[in-house]
Amino acid sequence: MSKNLAMLHLGFVFLMLVAAAPARAQDRLNVVASFSILGDLVQNVGGDRVSVTTLVGPDGDVHVYTPAPTDAKKIADAKLLVINGLGLEGWLPRLVQASGGKAPILTATTGIVPLQVGSVADPHAWQSVANVRVYVANIRDALVSADPADAAVFSANAQGYGAKLDALDREVREAVARIPPARRKVISTHDAFAYFAAAYGVEFIAPLGVSTESEPSARDIAAIITQIRTEKIPAVFLENISDARLIRRISAETGAKVGGTLFSDSLTGEKGDAPTYIELVRHNIKALNGALAD
């Protein structure tokens, strides 16, 4: 008899666990991030307590994104919207208004002093790992505010991920130190690396401006070619969101080495070279080191 009761008890526990599983999934905080890098940061801080949806997905160009009709519903259903700010998501205010969504909006760059490109703020603050520590703290606080019951989980996740970022920052500094100072100059396809340059001492020269919407003129290209020859810039780099033809043309005319692909504004899919922010930074520093440290 006691054996039958034990079996019934185990069966009851199993049914309770099965019933609780979808409830736990439904209880996850619904967070929308504007683009893939932010989505990864939110996922690392939120863990299994959040359900993250990203508007601009892997290999997407957030500068020139055109929202889909389904994006308005994603925002309408969100409990928290996480954006970069600094003018990166120019298409977003109209989308938020159209969605009718009432979720709080976190600007993840709050507290970061932006670099300026002319009179415009440079939005690419995530290219400095130290800045991403600020992003993570802001995301943690916003998640705690939206879901106080899971505050301890969010804080622990942020602390653990922050330790990984500290280690990553040291990796980058050690890698740059192995590049001779005179060779710490590269050409990239658009000006997305000013924060990396300021933090780590590698000079990036871009034939395009901050926005990938602009196209270089013949005079711009001629000036870049002259600069490469004059300053003996050793390498030029492609980016995963930009047209490769420009860099290949500059390389052909100057003899500068095409150093590979740098990831600037987007992660890749899971099977790509940069499916997470940490892997993005590691890929970039490996590419830079391979082209410049010789």
N, C-alpha and C positions, 0 to 999 in steps of 0.2 A: 504493500500500500504506500509506504513512504517513498519507494522507488517511483511509483506512478506520480505522486505529488511532486517529486523532484523534477520529473520530466515535464510536467505541466508548468512548473515554475520556470524552467529554462525556456520552454516554448513561449511563455508570456513575456519574458525578458527580451527574447529575440524579436517578437512582434513589436514591442515598445521601441526597440532600437531602430527597426525598419521604419516605423511610423515617424520617429524623431528625425531621421536623416533628411527627408525632403523639407521638413519644417525648418531645420537648421539652414538648409540652402536658401529657403525663402526668407529667413531672417537676416541674410547677408545684406550689408549696406550697399545700395546700388549707387555706384560712383561712375561718372562720366569724365574722362580725361580728353583734352583737346587733341593730343597727338601721342605717338607711340612711346616716346621717351618718358613723358609724364605718366602714361599708363603703367609702365614698368616700375616707376618709383612708387606709385600708389599701391601697386600689387605687393611690393616688398614691405611696405609699412602696414598695409591692411591685412595681408596674409589671407587666411581662410574666412576672415570675418567680413570681407568685401567681395562684391561682384563688380569687376571693372570693365567698362565699355570704352573703347577708344574711337574718336571720330575720324582722325586721319591715321590710317593704319600703316603697317610696315611699308617702307620704301615710298611713302607718300610725301609730297612737298606741302608742308603746312602753309607756306607763304602764299601759294596760289590755289589752295583747295577750294573746290566748289561743293558746298553742302548738298547732300542728297535729301529727298523728302523724308526718309526714315530717320535722319539725324534729329529732326524736330521732336519726334516721338521719344527718341533716346533721352533727350534733355528734359522733356516733359515728365518722364518717369524717374528721373534721377533724384536722389536725396542729397547729392553733393556734386558740383561741377568744378573740376580743377583745370585751370588755364595757366599758361606761362605769363601772359601779360607782356609789357614793354612793346606793345604794338604788333606782336607776332601774329595774332589771330584776328586780322582786320575784318574777316567775314563773320566773326562770331556774334557780335551784339545783335545784328539783325536776326540771326538764327534763334538766339535766346528769346527775343521778343516774339518771333513767330511761333515759338513752341508753347508760349504761355507758362513755361516752367517757373516754379517758385523756389527751387533749390538754392541754398547759399552757394556763392561762387568764391572759390579760393584762388587768388592770384599767387602762384607758387614762388614768384620772384620777390615777394614782399620782404623788404629788409636788405636787399642787394642793391648796392650803388651801381647803376648801369654805366657801362662805357658809352661814349657818344661817337656816332659817325656823322660828322657835320652837326646838324641840329637835331638829329634823330637818335633815340636810344637804340643801342644794339641789343636785340632780344636773345642772343645765343648764349645766355649766361651759364647754361649747363656744361659748356666746354671747359669750365674750371671745376674740378672735383670739389674744391672747398665750397663753391657756390651751391653744389648739389646737397651738401650738408644742410644748408639753409632751406632748400626746397623740402628736404625730408622733415625737418623740424616743423615747417609750415603745414605740410601734409598731415603729420602726426596730430598737431593741434586741431586741425579742421576735422579729422576723423573722430577725435575725442569729443569735440563739440557736437558732432552729428550723432554719435553713438557712445555716450558716457559709460554705458555698462561694459564696454570692451576697452576702456582706457588703458588698463594694465597691459593688455595684449599689444595694442598699438605702440605703447611706450617701449615695451621690450623689443618689438620688431624693429622700431626705429633705432634703438641703441645697437642692436646686432648688425643692422645694415650700415649704420654709421661707422662701426669698426671696420667693415669691409671697405668703405669709402676711404677711410684713413690709410689703410694698407695700399689701396689703389693709388692714392696721391703720392705715397712714397715710391711706388713702382715707377710712376711717370717721371718723378724727379731723378731717380737713379738712372732711368733710361736716357733722359736728356743729357745728363752729366757725361754719358759715354759718347756723345756727339761733339766733335771739335767745335768750339764757339764760332769759328769762321764759316762753318757749314750749316749753321742753324737758320737756314733761309729756304723757303719753298714758295712755289706758286700753287694756288688752289683755284677752283673754278668759281667760287663766290665767297664773299667776305664773311665767313661764319666762325672764324677761329681767333678773333681778337682776344677773347677771354683766356683761351689756351695760351696765346702768345704772351699776354700780360702775366699769367701765373707761372709759366714754365720757361720763358725766354727763347721761344722759337719764333722767328719772324715769318708771318704769312703775308704774301702779296697776292691780291685777287684782281683779275681783270674785270670782274663784275662787282656791283655794289652789294649792300646787305640783302636787297630783295632779288630773288631769282627771276623776277618778272622782267628785269632790264637786260638789254643785250649790249655787248661791247661794240664800239665803233671801230672802224679800220685804224683810226688814230690811236685809240686805246690799245689795240693789239700791238701796233708798232711800238708804242711806248713800253709795253711789257717786254717785248722782244729785246729792245735796247737795254732795258734794266737788267734782264737776265745776263746779257753779254757783259755789261759794264761791271756788275756786282758778282759775276761768276756764281749765279744761283745754281746749285747742283741738281735740283729735282723739281718736277712738276707733278701734281696729283689730281686725279679725277675725284669726283664725289658721286655718291650713289643716287643723288637726286638731280644731277646736272647733265647737260649735254657733253659727251666726251670729245666731240670733234674739235672744240676750241683748244683744249689742252694738247691733243695729239698734233694739231697744227703748230702750236707754239713749240712743242718738243722737236718736231721735224725741222723747224727753222733755226733752232738755237743749239740743238744737241743736248739739251738738258734731259736727264733721265726721267721717264714716266715712273714714278715711285709706287704706283698702284692706286687703290681706291681708299679715300678717307670717308668716314661716315660723319655727317654733320648734323642734319636736322631730323633724322629718322633712323629707327632700328630696321633690321631685316626681319624676314620671317624666321621661324624656329630653326630651319635648316641652313640659314645664311650665316655670314661671318660675324654678325653683330645683333643677335636676338635679344640682348639685354644691354642696359646702359654700361655695366661694368665690362662686358665683352666688347662693346663699341670702343671704349677708351683703350682697352688693351690692344684691340686690332689696330687702332690709329697709331699708337706709340710704336708698335712693332713695325708698321709700314714706314713710319718716319725714320726709325732707327736703321731699318734695312737700306733705305735710300741715302741717308745722310752720314752714317757713322763710318763709312768706308774711308 
